[in-house]
Amino acid sequence: MRVLVGGGTGFIGTALIHLLKARGHEVTLVSRKPGPGRITWDELATSGLPSCDAAVNLAGENILNPLRRWNEAFQKEVLSSRLETTQLLARAITKAPSAPANSSSPGFTLGTW
């Protein structure tokens, strides 16, 4: 199976990619940084979804970032980082010739936004 993973450089994404590859799946990572086996979010926006059977989005600012204060500005940054990548991936999926199965992180933060 060909799997697209957004946010695959984090803790969960790294483990997921390792597991998928160990089971023989082909993985393409969507990342801010280009590299082998990767496409950037900008490339996804301009070139569209590469051929894949499934898409998983785990992208977003780490809410447990020890270098950041949990204040209103950071809360907005966390929310924005998740919404923007999910919206971009959703747009790419709707334009794809054949839509893959999709899963996004169910995690969210409670609070007043």
C-alpha angles and dihedrals in degrees: 000000000000111000128189113206122193114197094018096150095073128087097274095035093053091051092046093051091048091051094046093050092046088056092051100258123144110238130198116189122212107211143154088246123062122228145126111323090010140103124191125240087246090055090049090052095048104032100031133225117335116230107285142148097215138018126203123187118201096151123132144101113293108253090204094057102148091204095060132072117231098240135134094273092051092045089055091048091052092049093045093049090056098041096047095052092044092050092047092050092046091053091049091049093051090053095046119109090234120018118229126218107271136206129177129190111279090207119115138158123245119223145088112305 
